[in-house]
Amino acid sequence: MQPVSFPATHDLDGWDLLWIRLEALPGRDADLAALRKAASEGARMAFTLENLSSHPTVAAMRSLFRAAGCDPTRYRPSSEALIRRMLKGEDLPAIHPVVDLNNCLSVMLAVPCCAALEGSFVPPVVLRAGRAGESYESLRGPFNLEGKPLLADGEGPFGTPITDSQRVKMNEGDRRAWMVAYLPRGEESLEKAVRVLESLLAGAPVARIEEMGVSR
C-alpha cells in the first residue's frame, strides 16, 4: 500500500510524519506477546545505555526537540524513554493490540510513535511548538505543552512525541486507530518505516492496515 498525502501542515522543520489507519484483529494474544518479546530483545541487542544518546536517529530526534524549544534530557522522546526501560531489563507491557504494535514499531525505528483512537481528532492537523499557557491532561497527568513539539486540530493539542492526551487514549474493545510515526528527516525514511511496519505485521498479523498517509 502506497501512502497518500495526509491533511497536515508543519510549522516545525525537519519532521516527516507517517500516518497509518489500523484495525486491530481479535484473538492475537500469542502473536502480540511474541512481537513484544522480539522488540524488547532487539532493543537490548542494538543499544546500550551508554551509546543510546549518540545513536544517529536518537541524536537527530533530540535536535528536533531542541529546535522546538524542548530539552530532550528533561522531556525525553517517547521512543528513547521506551528503549531506556528495555535496557534496564523491562519488557514491553501488554496494553492494547494497537498500542503494543505502536510501541514495537517505536522501539525498532528508535522514533516516537503514537496511537490515537479513530475519531478522537479531526484533520486537518498541524505540527507545531506548544504555546505559553497551553496544557492538556496527558496519559501521565497534567502536562505543560509550552515549547513541546505537538499535534493539534481545531479543538487544540491532542498529542506529542513525549506523551499523548487522554482525548486520544485507546481503551479495551476499541479496534480502529491512527498511528503516527515521527521521523527525523534524513535519518529515518518513510519508506523504511513502512517496510518495518509491514514486516512486523507479516510476522504477527495483529492488525490490518486500512490507509497510510504522509505529511512533511
C-alpha contacts under 8 A as a table, 3 or more apart, distances in Angstrom:
res1	aa1	res2	aa2	distance
1	M	211	E	7.82
1	M	212	M	7.41
2	Q	212	M	6.95
3	P	211	E	7.42
3	P	212	M	4.53
3	P	213	G	4.47
3	P	214	V	6.14
4	V	212	M	6.36
4	V	213	G	4.53
4	V	214	V	6.11
5	S	213	G	5.21
5	S	214	V	5.11
5	S	215	S	6.17
6	F	19	W	7.32
6	F	213	G	4.78
6	F	214	V	5.20
6	F	215	S	5.50
7	P	123	P	6.13
7	P	124	P	4.90
7	P	125	V	6.64
7	P	215	S	7.23
8	A	123	P	7.13
8	A	124	P	5.34
8	A	125	V	4.70
8	A	126	V	5.33
8	A	127	L	7.36
8	A	215	S	5.92
9	T	124	P	7.80
9	T	125	V	6.56
9	T	126	V	4.81
9	T	127	L	6.31
9	T	215	S	7.12
9	T	216	R	7.27
10	H	13	D	6.93
10	H	15	W	7.87
10	H	126	V	5.74
10	H	127	L	4.75
10	H	128	R	6.45
10	H	215	S	7.84
10	H	216	R	6.46
11	D	126	V	7.17
11	D	127	L	5.88
11	D	128	R	5.00
11	D	129	A	7.79
12	L	15	W	7.01
12	L	68	A	7.10
12	L	127	L	6.47
12	L	128	R	5.56
12	L	129	A	7.26
12	L	149	P	7.97
14	G	64	L	7.10
14	G	184	P	6.07
14	G	185	R	5.29
15	W	64	L	7.84
15	W	182	Y	6.78
15	W	183	L	5.78
15	W	184	P	5.11
15	W	185	R	5.49
15	W	216	R	6.31
16	D	182	Y	6.32
16	D	183	L	5.04
16	D	184	P	6.33
16	D	185	R	5.82
16	D	190	L	7.35
16	D	214	V	7.30
16	D	215	S	6.05
16	D	216	R	4.77
17	L	180	V	6.48
17	L	181	A	5.64
17	L	182	Y	5.01
17	L	183	L	5.92
17	L	190	L	7.80
17	L	214	V	5.65
17	L	215	S	5.25
17	L	216	R	6.42
18	L	180	V	5.46
18	L	181	A	5.11
18	L	182	Y	6.88
18	L	183	L	7.66
18	L	190	L	6.53
18	L	193	A	7.83
18	L	212	M	7.30
18	L	213	G	6.00
18	L	214	V	4.77
18	L	215	S	6.81
19	W	178	W	6.63
19	W	179	M	5.74
19	W	180	V	4.56
19	W	181	A	6.70
19	W	212	M	5.53
19	W	213	G	4.87
19	W	214	V	5.89
20	I	178	W	5.46
20	I	179	M	5.01
20	I	180	V	6.31
20	I	209	I	6.91
20	I	210	E	7.59
20	I	211	E	5.85
20	I	212	M	4.51
20	I	213	G	6.47
21	R	176	R	7.31
21	R	177	A	5.79
21	R	178	W	4.45
21	R	179	M	6.36
21	R	209	I	6.07
21	R	210	E	5.41
21	R	211	E	4.97
21	R	212	M	6.21
22	L	98	V	7.71
22	L	175	R	7.96
22	L	176	R	5.62
22	L	177	A	5.44
22	L	178	W	6.21
22	L	179	M	7.44
22	L	207	A	6.33
22	L	208	R	5.55
22	L	209	I	4.73
22	L	210	E	5.51
22	L	211	E	7.26
23	E	175	R	5.40
23	E	176	R	4.50
23	E	177	A	6.66
23	E	207	A	5.41
23	E	208	R	5.17
23	E	209	I	6.65
23	E	210	E	7.02
24	A	97	P	6.26
24	A	98	V	6.11
24	A	175	R	4.95
24	A	176	R	6.38
24	A	206	V	6.11
24	A	207	A	4.15
24	A	208	R	6.39
25	L	28	R	6.86
25	L	175	R	7.56
25	L	205	P	7.72
25	L	206	V	5.38
25	L	207	A	4.96
25	L	208	R	7.03
26	P	206	V	7.55
28	R	31	D	5.28
28	R	32	L	6.13
28	R	205	P	7.62
28	R	206	V	5.73
29	D	32	L	5.06
29	D	33	A	6.15
30	A	33	A	5.12
30	A	34	A	6.27
31	D	34	A	5.18
31	D	35	L	6.13
31	D	204	A	5.16
31	D	205	P	7.27
31	D	206	V	6.83
32	L	35	L	4.99
32	L	36	R	6.17
32	L	97	P	6.98
32	L	100	D	7.21
32	L	101	L	7.67
32	L	204	A	6.94
32	L	206	V	6.72
33	A	36	R	5.23
33	A	37	K	6.18
33	A	94	A	7.61
34	A	37	K	5.14
34	A	38	A	6.09
34	A	204	A	7.92
35	L	38	A	5.22
35	L	39	A	6.19
35	L	101	L	7.77
35	L	104	C	7.13
35	L	200	L	7.56
35	L	204	A	6.73
36	R	39	A	5.23
36	R	40	S	6.11
36	R	91	D	7.28
36	R	92	L	5.58
36	R	93	P	7.53
36	R	94	A	7.99
36	R	100	D	7.05
36	R	101	L	7.99
36	R	104	C	6.29
37	K	40	S	5.16
37	K	41	E	6.13
37	K	91	D	6.79
37	K	92	L	7.17
38	A	41	E	5.21
38	A	42	G	5.91
39	A	42	G	4.97
39	A	43	A	6.19
39	A	92	L	7.83
39	A	104	C	5.54
39	A	107	V	6.61
39	A	108	M	6.54
40	S	43	A	5.30
40	S	44	R	6.58
40	S	86	M	5.87
40	S	90	E	7.92
40	S	91	D	5.50
40	S	92	L	6.22
40	S	104	C	7.96
40	S	107	V	7.78
41	E	44	R	5.18
41	E	45	M	6.34
41	E	86	M	7.96
42	G	45	M	5.08
42	G	46	A	6.13
42	G	108	M	7.47
43	A	46	A	5.14
43	A	47	F	5.91
43	A	83	I	6.41
43	A	86	M	6.72
43	A	87	L	7.22
43	A	107	V	6.63
43	A	108	M	7.07
44	R	47	F	5.63
44	R	48	T	6.84
44	R	86	M	6.60
44	R	87	L	5.58
47	F	51	N	6.54
47	F	52	L	5.80
47	F	87	L	7.60
48	T	51	N	5.36
48	T	52	L	5.79
48	T	87	L	6.56
49	L	52	L	5.44
49	L	53	S	7.94
49	L	84	R	6.74
49	L	87	L	6.54
50	E	53	S	7.48
51	N	54	S	5.47
51	N	55	H	6.49
52	L	55	H	5.40
52	L	58	V	7.05
53	S	58	V	5.90
53	S	59	A	5.90
54	S	58	V	6.80
54	S	59	A	5.64
55	H	58	V	5.29
55	H	59	A	5.89
56	P	59	A	5.13
56	P	60	A	6.01
56	P	187	E	6.98
57	T	60	A	5.06
57	T	61	M	6.20
57	T	110	A	6.58
57	T	111	V	7.31
57	T	184	P	7.13
57	T	187	E	5.68
57	T	188	E	6.87
58	V	61	M	5.18
58	V	62	R	6.24
58	V	80	E	7.06
58	V	110	A	6.48
58	V	111	V	7.25
59	A	62	R	5.06
59	A	63	S	6.30
60	A	63	S	5.07
60	A	64	L	6.42
60	A	184	P	6.14
60	A	187	E	7.16
61	M	64	L	5.09
61	M	65	F	6.35
61	M	77	P	7.50
61	M	111	V	7.36
61	M	183	L	7.87
61	M	184	P	5.89
62	R	65	F	5.08
62	R	66	R	6.34
62	R	72	P	5.58
62	R	77	P	7.55
63	S	66	R	5.12
63	S	67	A	6.23
64	L	67	A	5.08
64	L	68	A	6.40
64	L	184	P	7.43
65	F	68	A	5.21
65	F	69	G	6.47
65	F	70	C	5.14
65	F	71	D	6.66
65	F	72	P	6.10
65	F	148	K	7.19
65	F	149	P	6.72
66	R	69	G	5.04
66	R	70	C	4.96
66	R	71	D	5.74
66	R	72	P	6.86
67	A	70	C	7.34
68	A	128	R	7.87
68	A	129	A	5.59
68	A	147	G	5.86
68	A	148	K	6.28
68	A	149	P	5.89
69	G	129	A	7.47
69	G	147	G	4.49
69	G	148	K	6.43
70	C	75	Y	7.14
70	C	147	G	5.34
70	C	148	K	5.34
70	C	149	P	7.63
71	D	74	R	5.51
71	D	75	Y	6.09
71	D	76	R	7.85
72	P	75	Y	4.90
72	P	76	R	4.69
72	P	77	P	6.71
73	T	76	R	5.66
75	Y	162	I	6.85
76	R	80	E	6.36
76	R	81	A	6.06
76	R	162	I	6.38
77	P	80	E	5.41
77	P	81	A	6.38
77	P	111	V	7.64
77	P	112	P	6.15
77	P	161	P	5.76
77	P	162	I	4.92
78	S	81	A	5.06
78	S	82	L	6.13
78	S	111	V	7.71
78	S	112	P	5.26
78	S	113	C	7.66
78	S	161	P	5.93
78	S	162	I	4.72
78	S	163	T	6.72
79	S	82	L	5.08
79	S	83	I	6.17
79	S	103	N	7.96
79	S	106	S	5.55
79	S	107	V	5.99
79	S	110	A	5.56
79	S	111	V	5.17
79	S	112	P	4.61
79	S	113	C	7.24
80	E	83	I	5.14
80	E	84	R	6.08
80	E	110	A	6.76
80	E	111	V	7.50
80	E	112	P	7.82
81	A	84	R	5.18
81	A	85	R	6.44
82	L	85	R	5.25
82	L	86	M	6.48
82	L	103	N	7.93
82	L	107	V	6.90
83	I	86	M	5.01
83	I	87	L	6.21
83	I	107	V	6.12
83	I	110	A	7.72
84	R	87	L	5.04
84	R	88	K	6.31
85	R	88	K	5.10
85	R	89	G	6.65
85	R	90	E	5.54
85	R	91	D	7.61
86	M	89	G	5.27
86	M	90	E	4.75
86	M	91	D	5.65
86	M	92	L	7.29
87	L	90	E	7.14
92	L	100	D	7.70
92	L	103	N	7.53
92	L	104	C	7.89
93	P	100	D	7.54
94	A	97	P	7.90
94	A	100	D	6.39
95	I	99	V	6.37
95	I	100	D	6.20
96	H	99	V	5.06
96	H	100	D	5.77
96	H	170	M	7.51
96	H	171	N	7.42
96	H	172	E	6.83
97	P	100	D	5.17
97	P	101	L	6.24
97	P	206	V	6.79
97	P	207	A	7.69
98	V	101	L	5.13
98	V	102	N	6.02
98	V	115	A	7.03
98	V	175	R	7.80
98	V	177	A	7.39
98	V	207	A	7.24
99	V	102	N	4.86
99	V	103	N	6.11
99	V	114	C	7.82
99	V	115	A	6.07
99	V	170	M	7.85
100	D	103	N	5.12
100	D	104	C	6.25
101	L	104	C	5.12
101	L	105	L	6.24
101	L	206	V	7.81
102	N	105	L	5.25
102	N	106	S	6.17
102	N	113	C	5.97
102	N	114	C	6.45
102	N	115	A	6.48
102	N	179	M	6.91
103	N	106	S	4.96
103	N	107	V	6.20
103	N	113	C	6.88
104	C	107	V	5.25
104	C	108	M	6.17
105	L	108	M	5.15
105	L	109	L	6.08
105	L	113	C	7.13
105	L	196	V	7.28
105	L	197	L	6.48
105	L	200	L	7.89
106	S	109	L	5.38
106	S	110	A	5.52
106	S	111	V	5.26
106	S	112	P	5.51
106	S	113	C	5.18
106	S	181	A	7.56
107	V	110	A	4.98
107	V	111	V	7.07
108	M	196	V	7.86
109	L	188	E	7.59
109	L	193	A	7.12
109	L	196	V	7.94
111	V	181	A	6.95
111	V	182	Y	6.14
111	V	183	L	6.29
112	P	161	P	5.34
112	P	162	I	7.46
112	P	181	A	6.07
112	P	182	Y	5.54
112	P	183	L	7.80
113	C	161	P	7.00
113	C	179	M	6.84
113	C	180	V	5.50
113	C	181	A	4.31
113	C	182	Y	6.16
114	C	159	G	7.89
114	C	161	P	7.08
114	C	164	D	7.26
114	C	179	M	5.53
114	C	180	V	5.35
114	C	181	A	6.65
115	A	168	V	7.67
115	A	169	K	7.74
115	A	170	M	7.74
115	A	177	A	6.50
115	A	178	W	5.74
115	A	179	M	4.36
115	A	180	V	6.56
116	A	120	S	6.85
116	A	168	V	4.63
116	A	169	K	6.11
116	A	170	M	6.71
116	A	177	A	5.46
116	A	178	W	5.21
116	A	179	M	6.25
117	L	120	S	5.52
117	L	168	V	5.18
117	L	169	K	6.16
117	L	170	M	5.42
117	L	174	D	7.46
117	L	176	R	6.44
117	L	177	A	4.41
117	L	178	W	6.38
118	E	121	F	7.38
118	E	176	R	5.58
118	E	177	A	4.34
118	E	178	W	5.92
119	G	122	V	6.68
120	S	167	R	6.32
120	S	168	V	5.24
121	F	153	D	6.51
121	F	158	F	7.30
121	F	168	V	7.32
122	V	125	V	7.29
122	V	153	D	6.13
122	V	154	G	7.30
123	P	153	D	6.30
124	P	153	D	6.32
124	P	154	G	7.87
125	V	151	L	6.57
125	V	152	A	5.45
125	V	153	D	4.52
125	V	154	G	7.50
126	V	151	L	5.59
126	V	152	A	5.42
126	V	153	D	6.56
127	L	149	P	7.01
127	L	150	L	5.66
127	L	151	L	4.71
127	L	152	A	6.75
128	R	149	P	5.69
128	R	150	L	5.59
128	R	151	L	6.54
128	R	152	A	7.84
129	A	146	E	7.11
129	A	147	G	5.31
129	A	148	K	5.33
129	A	149	P	4.53
129	A	150	L	5.93
130	G	134	E	6.42
130	G	145	L	4.94
130	G	146	E	4.26
130	G	147	G	4.81
130	G	148	K	5.15
130	G	149	P	6.30
130	G	150	L	6.41
131	R	134	E	5.58
131	R	145	L	6.88
131	R	146	E	4.75
131	R	147	G	6.43
132	A	145	L	7.78
132	A	146	E	5.09
132	A	147	G	7.79
133	G	144	N	7.62
133	G	145	L	7.71
133	G	146	E	6.69
134	E	144	N	6.38
134	E	145	L	5.36
134	E	146	E	6.01
135	S	142	P	7.06
135	S	143	F	5.45
135	S	144	N	4.49
135	S	145	L	4.90
135	S	146	E	7.46
136	Y	142	P	5.89
136	Y	143	F	5.56
136	Y	144	N	6.97
136	Y	145	L	7.39
136	Y	157	P	7.50
136	Y	158	F	7.82
136	Y	165	S	6.47
137	E	140	R	7.73
137	E	141	G	5.38
137	E	142	P	4.52
137	E	143	F	6.10
137	E	165	S	5.69
137	E	166	Q	5.93
138	S	141	G	4.91
138	S	142	P	5.78
138	S	143	F	5.92
138	S	163	T	6.40
138	S	164	D	5.52
138	S	165	S	4.01
138	S	166	Q	5.31
139	L	163	T	6.46
139	L	164	D	6.01
139	L	165	S	5.76
139	L	166	Q	5.62
139	L	169	K	7.67
140	R	143	F	7.64
140	R	163	T	7.31
145	L	148	K	5.31
145	L	150	L	7.79
148	K	160	T	7.30
149	P	160	T	6.06
149	P	161	P	7.06
150	L	157	P	6.62
150	L	158	F	7.59
150	L	159	G	5.69
150	L	160	T	4.33
150	L	161	P	7.00
151	L	157	P	5.61
151	L	158	F	6.03
151	L	159	G	5.25
151	L	160	T	6.18
152	A	155	E	7.34
152	A	156	G	4.93
152	A	157	P	3.84
152	A	158	F	5.58
152	A	159	G	7.13
153	D	156	G	5.27
153	D	157	P	6.42
153	D	158	F	7.40
158	F	164	D	6.53
158	F	165	S	5.36
158	F	167	R	6.63
158	F	168	V	6.85
159	G	163	T	6.70
159	G	164	D	4.28
159	G	165	S	5.62
159	G	168	V	7.85
160	T	163	T	5.47
160	T	164	D	5.52
161	P	164	D	7.41
161	P	182	Y	7.14
164	D	168	V	7.15
164	D	169	K	7.64
165	S	168	V	5.87
165	S	169	K	6.83
166	Q	169	K	5.11
170	M	174	D	6.18
171	N	174	D	5.65
181	A	193	A	7.94
183	L	187	E	7.67
183	L	188	E	5.74
183	L	189	S	7.03
183	L	190	L	7.47
184	P	187	E	5.74
184	P	188	E	6.01
185	R	188	E	6.30
185	R	189	S	6.82
186	G	189	S	6.80
188	E	192	K	6.89
188	E	193	A	7.33
189	S	192	K	5.25
189	S	193	A	6.37
190	L	193	A	5.10
190	L	194	V	6.26
190	L	214	V	7.96
191	E	194	V	5.21
191	E	195	R	6.25
192	K	195	R	5.00
192	K	196	V	6.13
193	A	196	V	5.22
193	A	197	L	6.18
194	V	197	L	5.16
194	V	198	E	6.08
195	R	198	E	5.16
195	R	199	S	6.02
196	V	199	S	5.00
196	V	200	L	6.18
197	L	200	L	5.13
197	L	201	L	6.33
198	E	201	L	5.12
198	E	202	A	6.01
199	S	202	A	5.01
199	S	203	G	6.32
200	L	203	G	5.39
200	L	204	A	6.04
200	L	205	P	7.75
201	L	204	A	4.87
201	L	205	P	4.62
201	L	206	V	6.52
201	L	207	A	7.00
202	A	205	P	5.87
205	P	208	R	7.41
209	I	212	M	7.56
